[in-house]
Each structure stands twice: as structure tokens, then as C-alpha cells.
Amino acid sequence: MSRISKGVDRTMDSIQELQSYIDKSERIVFFGGAGVSTESGIPDFRSVDGLYNQKYKYRPETMLSYSFFLSHPEDFYGFYHEKVMHLEAKPNPAHEKLAELEKAGKLTAVITQNIDGLHQAAGSENVLELHGSIWRNYCMKCGKRYEASFVAEAVGAPRCECGGLIRPDVVLYEEALDPRVLEQAERRLREADLLIVGGTSLVVYPAAGLVTLCKCPLILINKSETSQDRRASLLIKENIGAVFGQISV
Ligand code: ZN
């Protein structure tokens, strides 16, 4: 038997094991990162091929910081429009299967580090967005809300009719996470009977800490090594969309 077919066999075994964990669980929590969206065509900020290795005038962490947003709103939106806002992206099999698991009453929450809204687009309702969403935008002066399409169509930095600067409801570098979202995430994790983590190496705060709150079996689906590999009950080093595409609800 060739090495390739052995690898395929191992993956099949892992998928069957994942399926059996899912079948016997009732309070699954999914915790996802950038890798969940890469199969929908959204680049991973931290991967080898991601934004960090491309050439820009400023580093992405600088351009996506709160102080830069205030001091260089035009540059911020130049980068944001081109590299962060992906309004055309569509959910992939991972998003779709997670939405089905929720509808079947087996999954209690999706906790995501992504800001693209693809879980909701797939039909998930209980989505805890640790870093906010590109779909919500508001005026910093009067609070008026704006559609993502308004922000996308603006030339340069979008301005409110009151003259205020419009910002996306996303957590920028230097900003704190919403404590209400964190609290709900912690509660769901404590109550979970199965935690599936996908598309994240669990190195960005507060992901690694959050994941340790759960005392249930941990399944890690990620192409590369994560900070929690040793704690995992099952480790699958595959693309998450391909894995979930083979799961039945
Ligand atoms: Zn305003």
C-alpha cells in the first residue's frame, strides 16, 4: 500500500471518529478561526501566504489598529476595503454543516474570531463574534447605523450625514473584546459536552485561554500545529471544509 492511500485511510478513520463524537453529543460548541473562512476565499491574516507577508506601506497590525484608524482614516479604509471587507464571500461546507447541527439541536454556539458573517449567512443563529462584524457599522459621533454596502461604496473614509466618521463594529488592534460576548462564550464553553476547534492555531488572545475552560473532549481540526495539540482527544490536520463536508447530521 502506498503512503498516500495510508494517509487517506487515516483521514477516513479520523472522520469516523469525529462522526461518533458528534453523534453522542448534545451541547457541541464550535470555536473557529481564520482557517474556517479561507475555503470561502478570505485570506488568513496570519498564515504563511497571508497578509503579513505582503508588501504594504504599514504593517497590517498597524493599519488595523484603533490609533491608526483615528489618525489615518483614509489609509485605514484603503486597506480595509481592499483586504478585509469580503462582502462577496459565500459560506463553505463547514459553515453549512455547523448551521445544520444547530438546527438539529446538537450545537449550542459557534464562537468565532472571524468578522465576515459567514456563519449567519449559512443559517447559524447563536454566533458569538469575538472580533465583531464587518456587517455592522456606525457613526462615531451620533451612533447612526450604516449598512456594509454604504461603507463598501464610499470613496475613502465613509462619513455620516452629521459629519462624523463611520467605523466598522470590529475589534481593532489596541481595543478590548466585548465583555458580554466573552461572558457568553465562557458560559457556553463551560456547559459544552464536546468542543470542536477549527481553523485556528490558538495563539491569539484570548483563544487558548477560552478553550481550556471546557472540560469535555476537545477535537482540533487545523492544517498546522496548535497550542493545544497535546490536550486534543482527536487531532485532524485537514482543511475544515473538507472534513465537515463528510459529516452527517
Ligand atoms: Zn452621525
Boltz pocket constraint, residues with backbone or C-beta under 6 A from the ligand:
constraints:
  - pocket:
      binder: B
      contacts: [[A, 139], [A, 140], [A, 141], [A, 142], [A, 143], [A, 144], [A, 160], [A, 161], [A, 162], [A, 163], [A, 164]]
      max_distance: 6.0
